[in-house]
Amino acid sequence: MHKRLLNTFSTTIFSVFVMLFITACSDDDEASVAQILGSSNVVLPTAGSEAAAFTINTSGGNGGTAAGGTGGAAMPVSIDLINPIDGRLEILDNGLADASFTLSTLTADFGSNVLTISADTTITVEASKPAVDTAYMVNGDKKLYVATDSTTFPDTAEIVTGLDVETGATLTLALNIGGTDAELQFSNDVRNSGVITTAEGAGTSIGDLNLWMHNYLGTGNVTTAGNSSTKPDAGTITLKTDDTLINSGIIDASGFDDAAAGGGNGGDGNTVVLNVSGFLENTGQVNASGGDAAGVNSDGGAGANVTLASNYGHLHNEGDVLSSGGDGDRLGGSAGAITLKVNVVGELLNAGALDSSGGIGLQNNGGAGNAVILSSSGGGLISSGALTTSGGGSADGFTGGNAGNINISTLWGDFETPPGNMIVSGNLLLQGGAASGASAGTGGTGGTLTLTANDGAADFESTQYKQLLGLWGYSAITLAGGTGATPAAGSNFFATVSPPGAVNVETWANNSMADIVNEVSINTAGASSTAADTGASVRGGAGGDIVIGIDSLILGDDSSLDNSGALTTMSGNNQNSATTRASGDVMLMAPGNVMNSAAIDTSGGNDTSTANANLASSTTPVVKNGAASGNDAGSIEFLSSTGSITNTGALASNGGSAEVVGGDAGFISMSAMMVDNSANVSANGGASTVLPLTESKGGAADVIIFRAKTQGGLVNTGTLTNENGAGTIVSTNNGDRQRMIDGF
């Protein structure tokens, strides 16, 4: 039998009292993200007219077509707007998030003892006082000095307070901490218009760089990148400020690309951390990727983690951030994670492409992707750059890399500062690496996508407010299983508006939580087998569920749901399989009106085997491998507690057909104060296509129920069909079970 979707949403409505809004908005937030509090007539931001250009994909990678080839499983998408008042969750096929900004200008303050680098300079570690006016470091000491005629070594009066590297100059720092790090602290500012780098470390790596200053102002580059086959691995880069970091230069801690035919492995990237107490603005590339390797049996280098973090100010990024694994002649390199985060209070804008994908393994396994995390506290979040965490592809017969996850969130900040709006555009690609080919390769699993707006609202129940969670400009959302001789399952999609986990309902009052609008097609289908039909038993992948709903506790809430995107949860096709996979369920739910104008298909996959076709005319038929069975359909359920349901989209929940046993249909239900359906609706059992096999059995139909609580509120002008599938054995279910309940 088909599975039925568990209703995880509360339908209990509580009495509540009038609440007061509070207003809190920083000047920074006003510039780009509407921080909307307090006024019920404030209009939320609206998308522009740009046509759909982006996709979201958490699908598994394709596997090989030979026996043992396995597709990768898709992973879920969860979009949740928590505890808003008069807000909106929208997934649109138009619009473009605007995360652009102009770099701030700041005059450097170098303090009383500035060191200016106007030509290429190497500063070394000294054991005794060098010549006058020579810059020097001391082993184990994090200060930079410029020698005077003092006999004291080192002399605190010689400490450099600020650093200015001029255009065209390269500053190379020796390793003053443990023989591995160049680490310096400045009481004032560092301005870099040239290049800052480190000396080579021991072994295969470049030295690490750690600078701590008041402000960092960079138009030049900072590099610890691997530079040769003997020093392929990068050093770390840490830039930490007591206040502000403004950068437009390249920050490079990537591994060396070894392109030589007889070369070694690609170099490993190393960690990059930009950590500021104030605000952070970056338009330059930040690179911690692993290096590629072209030599025979060489491996791609590993990418490393990149973190851009601010505490008490905004984080604005337009630069591409790269932590991907390198491609290898043998193994692909694994990626590092990318994190952009406002820790305490401030908005986050990202217009840069963030790439933490795994490297390709040309003769072996692909590298794993890693996570991308965007998080703002006490401010809005807008991202328009492509986010990619996909696994690397593998050679035929090997394993594709698993994708990394993407987590985007807006949190409550310190001082009970609420978050602003979350608006996202750009491709979100979390696909498992492919292992396609004629051998028994395995596709990588997809990554999980999570968007959570207004997280932590349970701690501040008295300050609910208007908020937008928007995904703008998308043409398709795909959570499909990877193909292969053994195909994989699709995964679940959730778009929900929900109260916090614990809520005092007496703080709520005669308001609506948030409307939901979806205009984008969503596909959670399981994959079908790509193996040749030999009579062997192969099941298709199960379909994932789609849940779009509003879980409201507010008395009189009229929040509505409007879906115009096609929804598909079909299971994949079987081959001569006696056991089946279920398709996913679909639920659309709101306290107010529920409107659907798109096709929804939860039908079961067919069994495409023809292994039993010759048995139709046999006098002594014997079914191969037990039975060829179609898959069961998933259910379709629309629910409104106080509003109406209007449906103009075709609904199909039909069982899959097969030579021997047809799949069962899923139930279709609409329940509201008023129901108006003008579309074709079908819940038919799947047919058995080879007759007159004695084992032939048609799939069972299921019920179609339309329930209107208001007398006279039920209107149906669509064609409804729910008939049992054809078969020698007739289903015990009654065909044509249709229930029209007008007033209950």
C-alpha positions in Angstrom: 0.0 0.0 0.0 1.1 3.6 -0.5 2.3 5.6 2.4 0.3 8.5 3.7 1.9 11.7 4.7 2.1 12.3 8.4 0.5 15.7 9.2 3.2 17.3 11.3 1.5 20.6 11.5 -0.7 21.7 14.4 -4.3 22.4 13.7 -5.2 23.6 17.2 -6.1 27.3 17.4 -5.6 29.2 20.7 -7.1 32.4 22.0 -4.6 35.2 22.1 -4.4 38.9 23.2 -3.2 42.1 21.5 0.5 42.5 21.4 2.7 45.5 20.9 5.5 45.8 18.3 8.9 47.3 19.1 11.0 49.1 16.6 14.7 48.5 16.2 16.7 49.4 13.1 20.3 50.3 12.6 21.5 52.8 10.0 23.5 50.2 8.3 20.4 48.0 7.8 18.4 50.8 6.3 20.8 51.2 3.5 20.1 47.9 1.9 17.8 45.6 3.9 14.5 46.7 5.2 14.4 46.0 9.0 10.7 46.1 9.3 9.3 46.4 12.8 6.3 47.8 14.4 4.1 49.3 11.7 1.5 47.1 10.1 1.3 49.2 7.0 5.0 48.9 6.0 5.4 47.1 2.6 7.9 44.3 2.4 10.5 44.4 -0.4 9.3 43.1 -3.7 11.2 41.3 -6.4 12.0 42.9 -9.7 11.0 41.8 -13.2 14.2 39.9 -14.1 13.3 36.5 -15.7 14.2 33.2 -14.0 17.9 32.5 -14.4 18.9 30.2 -11.4 18.4 26.7 -10.2 18.6 24.8 -6.9 19.9 21.3 -7.1 20.5 18.8 -4.3 20.3 15.7 -6.5 22.5 12.7 -6.2 25.2 11.9 -8.8 24.6 9.4 -11.5 26.2 5.9 -11.1 27.3 3.4 -13.6 25.0 1.3 -15.8 26.6 -2.1 -15.2 25.5 -4.4 -12.4 26.5 -2.8 -9.1 26.4 0.7 -10.5 24.5 2.9 -8.0 23.1 6.3 -8.1 23.6 8.8 -5.3 20.8 9.8 -3.1 19.4 13.3 -3.2 19.3 15.3 0.0 16.6 17.5 1.5 15.7 21.2 1.2 14.3 22.9 4.2 13.1 26.6 4.1 11.6 27.9 7.4 10.4 31.3 8.4 10.0 31.3 12.2 7.5 33.4 14.2 6.9 36.4 11.8 3.9 38.7 11.9 2.4 39.8 8.5 5.5 38.4 6.8 6.0 36.5 3.6 7.8 33.4 2.4 8.2 33.5 -1.4 9.9 31.3 -4.0 9.7 33.3 -7.2 10.5 32.8 -10.9 11.5 36.4 -11.3 13.6 39.0 -9.5 17.2 39.4 -8.5 18.5 40.0 -5.0 20.7 43.1 -4.8 23.7 42.6 -2.6 25.8 45.3 -4.2 27.6 47.9 -2.1 30.3 50.6 -2.4 33.5 50.1 -0.4 33.8 52.5 2.4 36.7 54.9 2.5 38.9 55.2 5.6 42.0 57.2 6.3 44.8 55.2 7.7 46.2 56.1 11.2 49.7 54.6 11.4 50.4 55.9 14.9 53.7 57.4 16.0 56.1 54.9 14.4 55.1 53.9 10.9 57.2 51.6 8.7 56.8 52.4 5.0 57.8 49.7 2.4 58.4 51.4 -0.9 60.6 48.7 -2.5 60.9 44.9 -2.3 61.9 44.2 1.2 62.6 41.1 3.3 62.4 41.5 7.1 64.4 38.9 8.9 64.6 37.5 12.5 67.6 38.9 14.3 69.5 37.7 17.4 71.2 41.0 18.0 70.6 44.7 17.1 71.0 45.3 13.3 72.1 48.5 11.6 70.2 51.7 12.3 66.9 52.1 10.3 66.8 48.3 9.6 63.4 46.7 10.2 63.7 43.5 12.2 61.9 40.8 14.1 62.8 38.8 17.2 62.2 35.0 17.5 59.1 34.4 19.6 58.2 38.1 19.7 55.1 39.3 17.8 56.3 42.9 17.5 58.0 44.5 14.5 60.9 46.8 15.2 63.0 49.5 13.4 66.5 49.8 14.8 67.8 53.0 16.3 71.1 53.8 17.9 69.8 52.4 21.2 71.9 49.6 22.7 68.8 47.9 24.1 67.7 44.8 22.2 64.9 44.7 21.5 64.0 48.2 22.5 60.3 48.9 23.1 60.8 52.4 21.8 61.5 50.9 18.4 58.2 49.0 18.1 56.4 49.7 14.8 52.9 51.0 15.4 51.6 50.9 11.8 52.6 49.4 8.4 52.3 50.9 4.9 53.2 48.7 1.9 53.2 50.9 -1.2 52.2 50.0 -4.7 54.7 47.9 -6.5 56.5 46.8 -3.4 56.6 43.3 -2.0 57.1 42.7 1.7 58.4 39.2 2.7 58.3 38.3 6.3 60.6 35.8 7.9 59.1 33.2 10.3 59.4 34.6 13.8 57.1 32.1 15.7 58.2 28.5 16.0 60.0 28.5 12.6 56.6 28.1 10.9 54.7 31.4 11.3 55.2 35.1 10.5 53.1 36.7 13.2 52.9 40.4 14.0 50.7 42.7 16.0 50.3 46.5 15.4 48.6 49.0 17.7 47.5 51.0 14.7 46.6 50.4 11.0 48.1 48.4 8.2 47.6 49.6 4.7 48.7 47.3 1.9 48.9 48.5 -1.7 51.6 46.1 -2.7 52.2 42.5 -1.8 52.6 40.9 1.7 54.0 37.3 1.8 56.1 35.0 4.0 59.3 33.1 3.7 59.2 29.4 2.8 58.7 27.0 5.7 60.2 23.7 6.4 59.0 20.7 4.4 56.6 21.3 1.5 54.8 24.4 2.7 55.1 28.2 2.6 55.1 29.9 6.0 51.9 30.9 7.8 50.9 34.6 8.1 49.1 36.1 11.1 48.6 39.9 11.3 46.6 41.6 14.1 46.1 45.4 13.8 43.5 48.1 14.4 42.3 48.5 10.8 43.4 46.7 7.6 43.1 48.7 4.4 44.1 46.5 1.4 44.1 47.2 -2.3 47.2 45.0 -2.8 47.6 41.2 -2.4 48.4 38.9 0.5 49.8 35.5 -0.5 51.1 32.4 1.1 50.2 30.2 -2.0 52.2 27.1 -2.9 54.7 28.2 -5.5 56.5 25.1 -6.9 56.6 21.3 -7.0 59.0 21.4 -4.0 56.9 23.9 -2.0 53.4 23.0 -3.3 51.4 23.6 0.0 50.2 27.0 1.1 50.5 28.6 4.5 47.6 29.9 6.5 46.5 33.6 6.3 44.9 35.3 9.3 44.0 39.0 9.3 42.5 40.1 12.5 41.4 43.7 13.3 40.2 45.5 16.4 37.9 47.5 14.2 37.6 47.4 10.4 38.9 45.5 7.4 38.4 46.9 3.9 40.0 44.8 1.1 39.9 44.8 -2.7 43.1 42.8 -3.2 43.6 39.1 -3.7 44.1 37.0 -0.6 45.7 33.7 -1.8 46.4 30.6 0.2 45.9 28.1 -2.6 47.9 25.0 -3.4 50.3 24.8 -6.3 49.0 23.5 -9.7 51.4 20.9 -10.9 50.8 20.8 -14.7 53.9 18.7 -15.4 53.2 15.3 -17.1 55.6 13.7 -14.6 54.7 15.9 -11.7 53.5 15.2 -8.2 50.3 15.8 -6.3 48.6 19.2 -6.4 49.4 21.4 -3.4 47.1 21.7 -0.5 45.4 25.0 0.2 45.5 26.4 3.7 43.1 28.2 6.1 42.2 31.8 5.5 40.5 33.8 8.4 39.4 37.4 8.2 38.1 38.2 11.6 37.1 41.8 12.7 35.5 43.4 15.7 33.9 46.1 13.6 32.8 45.8 10.0 34.3 43.9 7.1 34.1 44.8 3.4 35.7 42.7 0.7 35.7 42.8 -3.1 38.8 40.8 -3.7 39.1 37.1 -4.4 39.9 34.9 -1.4 41.4 31.6 -2.5 42.2 28.5 -0.4 41.7 25.9 -3.1 43.7 22.8 -3.6 46.0 22.6 -6.6 45.4 20.5 -9.8 47.7 17.6 -10.6 48.3 16.5 -14.2 51.0 13.9 -13.5 50.2 10.2 -13.9 48.6 8.8 -10.7 48.8 12.1 -9.0 46.1 13.5 -6.7 44.4 16.8 -6.6 45.3 19.0 -3.5 42.8 19.5 -0.7 41.0 22.8 -0.3 41.0 24.5 3.1 38.5 26.4 5.2 37.8 30.1 4.7 36.1 32.2 7.3 35.0 35.9 6.9 33.6 37.0 10.2 32.5 40.3 11.8 31.3 40.9 15.4 29.7 44.3 15.9 29.3 45.5 12.3 28.2 44.5 8.8 29.9 42.0 6.6 29.8 43.0 2.9 31.4 40.7 0.3 31.6 40.9 -3.5 34.7 38.8 -3.9 34.7 35.2 -5.1 35.7 32.8 -2.3 37.2 29.5 -3.3 38.0 26.4 -1.2 37.5 23.7 -3.8 39.6 20.6 -4.1 42.0 20.2 -7.0 41.4 18.0 -10.0 43.7 15.0 -10.0 44.9 12.4 -12.6 44.0 9.8 -9.9 42.0 11.2 -6.9 40.1 14.4 -6.8 40.9 16.7 -3.8 38.4 17.3 -1.0 37.2 20.9 -0.5 37.3 23.1 2.6 34.3 24.9 4.1 33.4 28.5 3.5 31.8 30.6 6.3 30.6 34.2 6.1 29.2 35.2 9.5 28.1 38.2 11.6 28.5 36.9 15.1 26.9 39.6 17.3 24.9 42.2 15.4 24.9 43.4 11.7 23.8 42.7 8.2 25.4 40.3 5.7 25.6 41.1 2.0 27.2 38.6 -0.4 27.5 39.1 -4.2 30.5 36.8 -4.6 30.5 33.3 -6.0 31.4 30.8 -3.2 32.8 27.5 -4.4 33.6 24.6 -2.0 33.2 21.8 -4.6 35.3 18.6 -4.7 37.9 18.0 -7.3 37.5 15.6 -10.3 39.2 12.2 -10.0 40.2 11.3 -13.6 41.2 7.7 -12.8 39.7 7.2 -9.3 37.2 8.7 -6.8 36.0 12.3 -6.9 36.7 14.6 -4.0 34.0 15.6 -1.5 32.5 19.0 -1.5 32.3 20.9 1.8 29.9 23.3 3.5 28.9 26.9 2.7 27.5 28.8 5.7 26.0 32.3 5.6 24.7 33.7 8.9 23.8 37.1 10.2 22.8 38.1 13.7 20.6 41.0 14.4 20.5 42.1 10.7 19.4 41.2 7.3 21.0 38.8 4.8 21.1 39.2 1.1 23.0 36.9 -1.2 23.1 37.0 -5.0 26.3 35.0 -5.7 26.3 31.4 -6.9 26.9 28.9 -4.0 28.5 25.6 -5.1 29.3 22.6 -2.9 29.0 19.8 -5.4 31.1 16.6 -5.2 33.7 15.9 -7.8 33.1 13.5 -10.6 34.9 10.1 -10.7 36.4 7.8 -13.2 34.1 5.0 -14.7 33.7 2.3 -12.0 34.7 4.5 -9.1 32.8 6.8 -6.6 31.8 10.4 -7.1 32.3 12.8 -4.3 29.5 13.7 -1.9 28.3 17.3 -1.9 28.7 19.6 1.0 25.7 21.3 2.7 24.6 24.9 2.4 23.2 26.6 5.6 21.8 30.1 5.4 20.3 31.7 8.5 19.3 35.0 10.1 19.5 35.0 13.9 18.6 37.2 16.8 21.5 39.3 17.8 22.7 40.6 21.1 20.7 43.2 22.9 17.5 41.5 21.7 18.2 42.8 18.2 15.9 41.1 15.7 17.1 39.9 12.3 16.1 41.6 9.1 14.9 40.1 5.8 16.6 37.2 4.0 16.7 37.4 0.2 18.6 34.9 -1.9 19.3 34.7 -5.6 22.0 32.8 -7.6 22.5 29.1 -8.4 22.6 26.9 -5.3 24.3 23.7 -6.5 24.8 20.8 -4.1 24.9 17.8 -6.5 26.7 14.6 -5.8 29.6 13.8 -8.1 28.8 11.6 -11.1 30.4 8.2 -11.7 28.7 7.7 -15.0 29.8 5.1 -17.5 29.4 1.4 -18.4 31.0 0.1 -15.2 29.7 -0.3 -11.6 30.5 3.2 -10.4 28.7 4.9 -7.5 27.3 8.5 -7.6 27.9 10.8 -4.7 25.1 12.0 -2.4 23.7 15.5 -2.8 24.0 18.1 -0.1 21.4 19.4 2.3 20.1 23.0 1.8 18.8 24.7 4.9 17.4 28.3 5.0 16.2 29.5 8.4 15.0 33.0 9.0 14.4 34.6 12.4 16.0 31.7 14.3 16.0 32.1 18.1 12.7 34.0 18.1 11.4 31.8 20.9 13.6 33.8 23.3 11.9 37.1 22.4 8.2 36.3 21.9 7.1 39.8 22.5 8.9 41.2 19.5 7.4 39.4 16.5 7.5 41.6 13.4 7.2 41.6 9.6 9.8 39.7 7.8 10.5 38.4 4.3 12.2 35.2 3.4 12.6 35.3 -0.4 14.2 33.2 -3.1 14.1 35.2 -6.2 14.7 34.4 -9.9 14.6 30.5 -9.9 13.4 28.3 -12.7 13.6 24.9 -11.1 14.3 23.1 -7.8 15.5 19.6 -8.2 16.0 16.9 -5.5 16.1 13.9 -7.7 17.9 10.6 -7.1 20.9 9.7 -9.2 20.5 7.2 -12.0 22.3 3.9 -12.2 21.8 0.2 -12.6 20.5 0.6 -9.0 18.8 4.0 -9.0 18.5 6.2 -5.9 15.7 8.0 -4.1 14.7 11.6 -4.4 14.5 13.7 -1.2 12.1 15.8 0.7 11.3 19.5 0.2 9.9 21.6 3.0 8.9 25.3 2.8 7.2 26.3 6.1 6.2 29.2 8.3 6.2 28.1 11.9 6.0 29.4 15.4 9.0 28.9 17.7 9.4 25.6 19.5 8.0 27.0 22.7 5.6 29.9 22.6 3.4 31.7 25.1 0.3 32.2 22.9 -1.0 35.0 25.1 1.6 37.3 23.5 -0.1 36.8 20.1 -3.0 38.8 18.8 -5.3 38.9 15.8 -2.5 39.0 13.3 -1.4 36.9 10.4 1.9 35.1 10.4 3.0 35.1 6.8 1.8 34.3 3.3 3.6 31.7 1.2 4.0 32.0 -2.6 5.7 29.4 -4.7 6.1 29.9 -8.5 8.9 27.4 -9.1 8.7 23.8 -10.3 9.9 21.3 -7.6 11.0 17.8 -8.6 11.7 15.2 -5.9 11.5 12.2 -8.1 13.3 8.9 -7.6 15.5 7.7 -10.5 14.9 4.9 -12.9 17.3 2.1 -13.6 19.7 2.6 -16.6 20.6 -1.1 -16.7 19.7 -3.3 -19.6 16.5 -5.3 -19.1 17.7 -8.8 -18.5 14.9 -10.0 -16.3 16.8 -9.2 -13.1 14.9 -7.5 -10.4 15.6 -3.8 -9.9 13.5 -1.2 -8.0 13.3 2.4 -9.0 14.1 5.1 -6.4 11.5 6.4 -4.1 10.1 9.9 -4.5 10.5 12.5 -1.8 7.7 14.4 -0.1 6.8 18.1 -0.8 5.3 20.0 2.1 4.5 23.7 1.7 2.6 25.0 4.7 1.9 27.5 7.5 1.6 26.2 11.0 -0.2 28.9 12.8 -1.3 29.3 16.4 -3.0 32.7 15.9 -6.8 33.0 16.3 -8.2 34.4 13.0 -5.0 34.1 11.1 -5.8 34.5 7.4 -2.3 33.7 6.0 -2.6 32.2 2.5 -0.7 29.9 0.3 -0.5 30.3 -3.5 1.3 27.7 -5.6 1.8 28.0 -9.3 4.9 25.8 -9.6 4.6 22.2 -10.9 5.2 19.6 -8.2 6.5 16.1 -9.0 7.2 13.4 -6.5 7.1 10.3 -8.7 9.1 7.2 -7.9 11.4 5.8 -10.5 10.5 2.9 -12.8 11.1 -0.7 -11.7 12.4 -3.6 -13.8 10.7 -7.0 -13.0 10.6 -6.1 -9.3 8.3 -7.9 -6.9 8.8 -5.2 -4.3 8.0 -1.5 -4.9 9.0 2.0 -4.0 6.5 4.6 -2.9 6.2 8.0 -4.5 6.4 11.1 -2.3 3.3 12.9 -0.8 2.3 16.5 -1.4 0.7 18.7 1.2 -0.3 22.3 0.8 -1.6 23.9 4.0 -2.6 27.3 5.3 -5.0 28.7 7.9 -6.4 31.1 5.2 -6.8 30.5 1.4 -5.0 27.7 -0.4 -4.7 28.3 -4.2 -3.0 25.9 -6.7 -2.8 26.5 -10.4 -0.1 24.0 -11.3 0.0 20.3 -12.2 0.8 18.0 -9.2 1.9 14.5 -10.0 2.6 11.9 -7.2 2.0 8.9 -9.4 4.0 5.7 -9.0 6.7 4.6 -11.5 5.9 1.8 -13.9 7.6 -1.5 -14.2 9.2 -1.3 -17.6 10.4 -4.9 -17.8 9.2 -7.0 -20.8 10.5 -10.3 -19.4 7.0 -11.7 -19.0 5.5 -10.5 -22.2 5.6 -13.9 -24.0 3.6 -15.4 -21.1 0.3 -13.8 -22.2 -0.3 -16.6 -24.8 1.3 -19.4 -22.8 -0.8 -22.3 -21.7 1.4 -22.7 -18.5 2.6 -19.2 -17.7 5.3 -18.9 -15.1 6.2 -15.4 -13.9 9.9 -14.6 -13.8 11.4 -13.6 -10.4 8.0 -13.6 -8.7 6.3 -10.6 -10.3 6.8 -7.3 -12.1 5.1 -4.6 -10.1 4.3 -1.0 -10.6 5.0 1.5 -7.8 2.4 3.0 -5.4 1.4 6.6 -5.7 1.8 9.2 -3.0 -1.1 11.3 -1.6 -2.1 14.9 -2.4 -3.7 16.9 0.4 -4.9 20.5 0.5 -5.9 21.9 3.9 -7.3 25.2 5.1 -8.7 25.7 8.5 -10.6 29.0 8.0 -10.3 29.9 4.3 -11.1 28.4 0.9 -9.3 26.1 -1.5 -9.2 26.9 -5.2 -7.6 24.4 -7.5 -7.1 24.8 -11.3 -4.1 22.5 -11.7 -4.4 18.9 -12.8 -3.8 16.4 -10.0 -2.6 12.9 -10.6 -2.0 10.2 -8.0 -2.1 7.1 -10.1 -0.5 3.7 -9.5 2.3 2.6 -11.9 1.6 0.0 -14.5 3.4 -3.3 -14.9 3.3 -6.6 -16.6 2.0 -8.5 -13.6 0.9 -6.2 -10.6 -0.2 -2.6 -11.0 0.6 -0.1 -8.3 -2.0 1.4 -5.9 -3.2 4.9 -6.3 -2.8 7.6 -3.6 -5.7 9.5 -1.9 -6.5 13.1 -2.9 -8.1 15.3 -0.3 -9.2 19.0 -0.2 -10.7 20.3 3.1 -11.7 23.9 3.8 -14.6 26.3 4.5 -15.1 26.4 0.7 -13.7 24.2 -2.0 -13.7 25.1 -5.8 -12.0 22.6 -8.2 -12.1 23.0 -11.9 -9.2 20.7 -12.9 -9.0 17.0 -13.8 -8.2 14.8 -10.8 -7.2 11.2 -11.0 -6.4 8.5 -8.4 -6.4 5.3 -10.6 -4.9 2.0 -9.9 -2.1 0.9 -12.2 -2.9 -1.7 -14.9 -1.5 -5.1 -15.3 -0.4 -5.1 -19.0 0.1 -8.9 -19.6 -3.2 -10.8 -19.7 -4.5 -13.4 -19.0 -1.8 -14.2 -16.5 -3.4 -15.8 -13.4 -1.1 -13.7 -11.2 -2.1 -10.5 -13.0 -3.5 -7.9 -10.6 -4.6 -4.4 -11.2 -3.7 -1.7 -8.7 -6.3 -0.3 -6.3 -7.9 3.0 -6.8 -8.0 5.4 -3.9 -10.5 7.9 -2.6 -11.0 11.5 -3.8 -12.5 13.6 -1.0 -13.6 17.2 -1.3 -15.0 18.6 2.0 -16.5 22.1 2.4 -17.4 23.2 5.9 -19.8 25.9 4.6 -23.1 24.6 3.2 -23.2 25.3 -0.5 -19.4 26.0 -0.5 -18.4 23.0 -2.6 -18.1 23.5 -6.4 -16.5 21.0 -8.7 -16.5 21.4 -12.5 -13.4 19.1 -13.1 -13.4 15.5 -14.2 -12.7 13.1 -11.4 -11.5 9.5 -12.1 -10.5 6.8 -9.6 -10.8 3.4 -11.1 -9.1 0.1 -10.2 -6.4 -1.0 -12.7 -7.1 -3.8 -15.1 -6.0 -7.2 -14.1 -7.1 -10.9 -13.9 -7.4 -10.4 -10.2 -9.7 -7.5 -9.4 -8.8 -5.2 -6.5 -11.0 -5.5 -3.5 -11.2 -1.7 -3.4 -14.3 -0.2 -5.0 -13.5 1.8 -8.1 -14.9 5.3 -8.5 -14.9 6.2 -4.8 -15.6 9.9 -4.7 -16.9 11.7 -1.7 -18.3 15.2 -2.0 -19.1 16.6 1.5 -20.9 19.9 1.4 -21.3 21.4 4.9 -20.0 19.5 7.9 
